C-alpha cells in the first residue's frame, strides 16, 4: 500500500506539472505535499527531493522555470479539478 501511495504521488506530481504548464507562461507550477522523503520534503523551508530534481530537469529542458508549491494532497486534487 505504501508503494502504491508513493507511485500515486509521483504520478499526481507530474500530472499537475503537465496540467499547469502552458506555452504562454514562463514557468510551470508543481504542487506537492512535501512530507515524503526522499521524494519531496522540506529542508530549511525549501522543498527538495528526487521529484523536485526531476521536475527541475524537465522544466530546464523545456526552457521554463519551475515553481514548487507545498499543498495538501486533497488540495492538489481540488486544484486539478478546478483547472
GISULGI-V566075 format. One record per backbone hydrogen bond with DSSP energy under -0.5 kcal/mol. CO is the residue of the C=O (numbers start at 0). NH is the residue of the N-H. E is the energy in kcal/mol with one decimal. If there is no record, write none. Layout:
CO_NH_E, CO_NH_E
This chain:
0_4_-2.3, 1_5_-2.0, 2_6_-2.3, 3_7_-2.6, 4_8_-2.3, 5_9_-2.2, 6_10_-2.7, 7_11_-2.7, 8_12_-2.5, 9_13_-2.2, 10_14_-2.4, 11_15_-2.7, 12_16_-2.3, 13_17_-2.5, 14_18_-2.9, 15_19_-2.5, 16_20_-0.7, 17_20_-0.5, 21_24_-2.0, 25_64_-2.0, 27_29_-0.5, 27_66_-2.8, 28_30_-0.6, 29_68_-3.4, 31_33_-0.8, 31_70_-2.1, 32_34_-2.3, 33_41_-0.6, 35_38_-1.8, 35_39_-1.2, 37_49_-2.4, 38_50_-1.7, 38_51_-0.8, 39_35_-2.5, 40_47_-3.0, 42_45_-1.2, 45_42_-3.0, 45_47_-0.6, 47_40_-2.7, 48_52_-2.2, 49_53_-2.5, 50_54_-2.5, 51_55_-2.6, 52_56_-2.0, 53_57_-2.2, 54_58_-2.6, 55_59_-2.6, 56_60_-2.3, 57_61_-1.7, 58_63_-3.1, 59_62_-1.2, 64_27_-3.0, 65_67_-0.5, 66_29_-3.4, 66_68_-0.5, 68_31_-2.7, 68_70_-0.8, 71_75_-2.1, 72_76_-2.2, 73_77_-2.3, 74_78_-2.3, 75_79_-2.2, 76_80_-2.2, 77_81_-1.8, 79_82_-1.0
